[in-house]
Amino acid sequence: MSANVPASVDETAAFLRRGQYVGDRNLAVVVYLALKLQRPLLLEGEAGVGKTEIAKVLAAGLGRKLIRLQCHEGLDVAAALYEWNYLRQMLELRMAEISAGSTSREALAAEIFDPRFLIRRPLLQALEPHAEGPPVLLIDEIDRADEPFEAFLLEILSDFQVTVPELGTLSAAQRPIVIITSNRTREIHDALKRRCLYHWIGYPSGEREMQILAQRAPEVNEALALQVVAYVQNLRRRKLFKPPGVAESLDWAHAIVALGQHALSASLLEETLGVLLKYEEDIAAARASIDEDLNALNLRKPSLSR
């Protein structure tokens, strides 16, 4: 490993803390092993629990380029790996025909399939050398892509090389650091999982969420943070369509302070539930119990245990 990569689990835990990422030791272990063994890391969990943030913290802390491939339905090789700039190729071909009518077909083919006409998409960018060292390749929300793309990805992750028919085989001189995330909207194929180290990131305990707020929202006073965390933790125990993640609790805390408020109230909850919850059915359910929830928060110290 290079000098700036953590050399132990303890150093990895400290590295994550310096990046303002609050995680448990199990996460530090699997991140260390992914770096040490040069294996892709598959992170699964609900949306908003901090999976993508791991890649950002690694890239920033190691001084590496972050290359992100956002997966979606219909994602194909042209969008993920490369495609030729056909317009520039046609212009080059026309100019070559005009200026040198005697140029052979072979020479023209070699000219128009020059690397300067290759549009490099995220996967190919990740295989190329970078002055600062191997980049961090984030393959975000792989569960949104189709299964054929998942099968194609297996080839890339096996040997970290790809064949461009017109140019030959392009291989990574150094393997990129690969972080793959999934919200588990569908199961990822076992063949892909076998090529990765795996970690599930769940909702944090109350204590850990307090630490996250202290790191990421220092303008929120402790009393308000206690109320925010207790209320959010309570919501997650209900049968909601989409419980709020850590990202939503941070957004909500920021929003409350932006409104000049420093304590929860019925009117504040009513006005800001759309920051915390993203489905009308969940908002309606939360509105129906606002008074009960506030009484629970005000009559006792908020419980931060799961």
MOCOR-V449097 format. One record per backbone hydrogen bond with DSSP energy under -1.0 kcal/mol. CO is the residue of the C=O (numbers start at 0). NH is the residue of the N-H. If there is no record, write none. Layout:
# MOCOR-V449097
((CO;NH) (CO;NH))
This chain:
# MOCOR-V449097
((1;4) (7;11) (8;12) (9;13) (10;14) (11;15) (12;16) (13;17) (14;18) (15;20) (16;19) (23;27) (24;28) (25;29) (26;30) (27;31) (28;32) (29;33) (30;34) (31;35) (32;36) (33;38) (39;196) (40;179) (41;198) (42;181) (43;200) (45;48) (47;245) (47;246) (51;55) (52;56) (53;57) (54;58) (55;59) (56;60) (57;61) (58;63) (64;135) (66;137) (68;139) (71;74) (75;79) (76;80) (76;81) (79;122) (80;120) (82;118) (83;85) (84;88) (85;89) (86;90) (87;91) (88;92) (89;93) (90;94) (91;95) (92;96) (93;97) (94;98) (95;99) (99;102) (103;107) (104;108) (105;109) (106;110) (107;111) (108;112) (113;116) (114;117) (116;84) (118;82) (120;124) (121;125) (129;132) (134;176) (135;66) (136;178) (137;68) (138;180) (139;70) (140;143) (141;144) (145;149) (146;150) (147;151) (148;152) (149;153) (151;155) (152;156) (153;157) (154;158) (155;159) (159;171) (161;169) (163;166) (163;167) (167;163) (169;161) (176;136) (177;40) (178;138) (179;42) (180;141) (181;44) (188;192) (189;193) (192;195) (196;41) (198;43) (204;208) (205;209) (206;210) (207;211) (208;212) (209;213) (210;214) (211;215) (212;216) (216;219) (220;224) (221;225) (222;226) (223;227) (224;228) (225;229) (226;230) (227;231) (228;232) (229;233) (230;234) (231;235) (234;237) (237;239) (244;248) (245;249) (246;250) (247;251) (248;252) (249;253) (250;254) (251;255) (252;256) (253;257) (254;258) (255;260) (256;259) (264;268) (265;269) (266;270) (267;271) (268;272) (271;274) (272;276) (278;282) (279;283) (280;284) (281;285) (282;286) (283;287) (285;288) (286;289) (288;292) (289;293) (290;294) (291;295) (292;296) (293;297) (294;298) (303;205))
